[in-house]
Amino acid sequence: MESLHEFSFGPSFAAYANGSVVDKVPPDMKHLVSPYWNQFPALEPIWAKLLCAVLCALGFVSWCGNGVVVYIFSTTKGLRTPANLLVINLAFSDLCMMLLNTPTMSINLYYETWVLGPLWCDMYSMFGSMFGCSSIWSMCMIALDRYQVIVIGMSGRPMTTGLAMMKILFIWSMATIWTVGPVIGWSRYVPEGNLTSCGIDYLDRGWNARSYLILYTIFVYYTPLILICWAYWHILATVTAHEKAMREQAKKMNVKSLRSQEDCDKSAEAKLAKVALVTISMWFCAWTPYMVINTLGLFKFEGLTPLATIWGAMFAKTAAVYNPIVYGISHPKYRIALKEKCPCCVFGSTDEAKPSDTQSQATTGESTGSSAA
């Protein structure tokens, strides 16, 4: 009877009176749990319910939002450009992350501990990390593409379908390399926080685990961050310099604007760059707390608590929700396509202001000057 009880759900995972958060862990998971967590009492059940409600809300928004992004960009001819393959890849990564994380973590929050066994702990952690890595490197490639279009311009290498597919292959190669390691023995995936989620073992003091975490942080967080900041620094500098030169030249000619069709196209590219910049900024806001938690564990900080770490992991999942909202608000062509295929999802006008050519703008400026005289 005792052996049957060990494999049953529900009461068998109930915490002992005045026990720690570790008391709920099933026998097959105990060897993966760091002794560090023994000092913390089990969380109040209300926290598990609240976390589960937040997770389900995030999951629902992400499924709908990213699913719509993938559908719209894939089925709208005007949006099926090589550069937008990177956008589709980003939405696909975010969608897959929440398709995996939401039901898995919800089950464990219901039982208030990890009940799905060591194998699923590895799979959950590996694929969750893989989709997160794919997302940030997709954003990095989007930023570099904006750099090519806006800063280098016609002299740069044009984005083709083949080049886009090569970049996507690189993205998934990076994601695979840096997330398979713990499964094959370089560090490991373990339950973390209140033990309802699994992730990289950032509490292990051995150099096997610490070397992995250091290199993982460098190549999955800092390297794309540096590349993105570098690209957008040059993008903003180029756009600012161009706009300043246009204003000065227009002032000399006593006209309102010298904006040509080429300039309008460049302005549209700049607007798309701003959309990407907002998306990337929000991604780093979401993932930075979790990165800080990993870094604190790496440097033996003793102040980590189950509640703080699980909220850090939960906050990271909001990154999968931001992208479709930002595109829905800011991407003009996406809004037009969305209004055609799903009108109830679009609020406000989708009309784009279309500046006239240089001659008409100059004429307008001269006419205005004549009328004023």
C-alpha positions, 0 to 999 in steps of 0.5 A: 500500500505504501508503494502505491501511495508514493505514485498517487497524486494529490495527498501524497504531495502534501507538505508536512506540518511546518515543513519546507517547500521541499517536503512536497517534492516526489521521491524521483525528483528529490535528487535534483533539488538543491539543499538551499531550498530546504530552509524555506517554508512551503508557500501559501496555496493562494500564491500557487492559485495567483501564479496559475491565473497569471500564467493562464492569462499570459498563455491565452494572450500569447496563443491568440496574439502570436498565432494571429501574427504568424497567420497574417504574415504568412497569408498576406502577400504584401507581408511575405517579404524575406525580412518578415520571415524573421518576424514570423520566426520570432512569433513562432518561437513565442507561440511555442514557448507558451504552448509548452510552458502554460499547461506544464507549469499550470499542472505543477502549480495545481499540485504545488510542486514538480510532479511530471518527473525528471525527463519532462523537467529536462524537456520543459527546461530545454525547449523553454530555453531554446524558444527564448534563445530563438526569440532574442537571436531573431530580434538580433537579426531583425535589428541587423537587417534594419541596420542594413536597410537604413544605415548602409542602404543601397550599398548593403547586401539585400535581404533575400529569401535564401539569406533569411533562411540562412539567418533562421538556421543560424538562430536555431543552431545557436538555440540548440547548442546552448540548450542541449548542454545540460541534457548531455551533462554540461550543467543540468536542469533542476526544479527552481523557486517554489519547485513548480518550474525547472531551469538551469542549475544556478545554485551548483557551486561546481565549475561544470555548472558555473562555466555553462551558466557564464558562457550561456549568459554571454552568448544568449544574453549579452552578445545579442544585447550588444549587437542590438544596441550597436545596430540601433545606435547607428540607426538612430544616428543615421535617421537623426542626421538625415532628418536634420540635413533635410530640415536645413536644406528645406529652410534654405529653399524656403519650403516646408519639406524636401521629402522625396518618395525615397525619403518616405520609404526610408522614413517608413523603414525608420518607423519599423525600426522603432517598432522593433526597438520597442519590442526588443526593449520589452524583451530585455525588461522581461528577461533581465530579472531572471538573468539577475536571479541566475547571476545572483545564484552564480555568485553565491548570493544567499538572499534568493527566495522561492517566491522571488525566483518563481515571479522572476521566471513568470515575468520572463514569460511576458516576453512572449506576449509583448510582440503581437501587441506591439505589432498590432499597435505600430506596424502599419501594413500588419494593421491593414491586413489584420483589419481585412481579415479580423476587423474586431482586432483593430481599433482606430484608423489604419490609413497611412499618411502619404507625403507628396513628392518634392515638387508638390511639397515645394509648390505647397511651400511657395503657395503658402508663402504667397498667401501669407504675403 
